[in-house]
Amino acid sequence: MYREFKSPLTAQLEITSRCNQKCIHCYNYWRAENSDETTLTEERLIKIMQNLRDSEVMSMVITGGEPMIYPSLLIKGLELAKDFGIRCSINSNLTLVTLDIAQAIKRNGTGVLTSMLSFDPDEHDRLTNSKGSHGRLLRGIKVSQKAGVSVGVKMVVMKQNLGSVYETGKFVNSIGVKSFTSTKVCPSLGDDIFERLRITKDDNLLIFDQLLRLKDELGMNVDTLTAYPSCLSQDWDKYGSFLLGRSCSAGKTFCAVGSNGQLRACVQHDKEYGDVVSESITSIWKRLGKWRDGSLLPDKCKECQHLSVCGAGCRATCQFFGDIRSLDPDVAEACDFKPVIADKNKIELIDRNLRLRINPLLRFREEDFGTVMTTGKSKIAVVTNDSAYLVKKLLDQEVFTLDEVFAKYSLDTTAHKFLSMLYKKGVFVEADDTKDDGIIIPC
């Protein structure tokens, strides 16, 4: 049902399960008081990083627990990622960052995605179960910014902070953060608190409305990190950026590697498929076939005409409620609707005289079905090998226009749409645009 990639394109590596906060919503259920904490040794970290390289993983996120509890491990991972050509980012609460750590992050060309649960210090501290955490977070953001590190902020939204999305986004914008994501709280397998945090279907639209307001009023770069069922709303013209083409990547293009060395399909899912210290990721990846063949999807979703733009929601959430193959709680009761939508598949043709260059973050990976091109973010282009060859030839040109490409390579002007698609996917960028947020959002 889904493309069979030879290995994951993106991985999340948890270098430790330890954390200096106990956020009430955290998906790492194994952080319970009676659970054993695990942390990678440097030797195991090196072996895992070598495995990621050998398996041609293109981008990764280093996280925990809290990765900055062990700064030497974190920095070693960043240095190896840079040496191996793996684009890397960090998930951290930033409460432990020092200027030395921030400068090491900057040297390795990496950004940080941090978490703010509310603009209100008291509310944030209550949700993190850590008094003073809001102030420590603000200090961490300032230290990171001083070192020139790109910082994005995510907000996990639950019943307790649902009405604070807009004000929190407005607040982080005021301190110089332009990337803001808000995502509904998801259950952790084995927890007993979710019903006290859970939000409704309509609450999700309230989150979207607040994000769109931030985008319209402040020009912020807003997004969500959850794979919502596309039928959550029929108004795809308004909410399409949050609902369409957001299929969960777990086990399809993404995997998580725990601090015990075990590979999982998803950060929220507990099933382990193999030890990446002793076995190749490519070999272990083959055991995740059910995440790709459609057998984990509910029959109702497999029969839906809109499945191609939807991933049927979150399988880990469904497992929490008893059956991984059941309907996501946010699936519409009736899917036989005609959504309000503009032509989202239409590619806007770019100016043929626009000065372009190849995105310096572009990476290539060959598959049986073609070539994958990605800049390490959520935009992935899968093209024929001939098309990839053309793009590789353009690497030799510092700046070019489409008219120059047409003339030099004797292309028919029908290629205009294809090349415009590559621009939309971030393969080409405007020649004078040097902006890079350095933040990877894998799934």
Buried (B, 14 or more C-beta within 10 A) or exposed (E): EBEBBBBBBBBBBBBBBBBBBEBBBBBBBBBEEEEEEBBBEEEBBBBBBBBBBEBBBBBBBBBBBBBBBBBEBBBBBBBBBBEBEBBBBBBBBBBBBEEEBBBBBBBBBBBBBBBBBBBBBEBBBBBBEBEEBBEBBBEBBBBBBEBEBBBBBBBBBBBBBBEBBBBBBBBBBEEEBBBBBBBBBBBBBEBEEBEEBBBEBEBBBBBBBBBBBBBEEBEBBBBBBBBBBBBBBBBBEBBBBBBBBBBBBBBBBBBBBBBBBBBBBBBBBBBBBBBBBEBEBBEBBEBBEBBBEEEBBBEEBEEBEBBEBBBBBBBBBBBBEEEBBBBBBBBBEEBEEEBEBEEEEEBEEBEBEBEBBBBEBBBBBEBEEBBBBBBBBBEBBBBEEEBBEBBBEBEEEEEBBBBBBBEEEEBEEEBBEBBBBBBBBBBBBBBEEEEBBBBBBBB
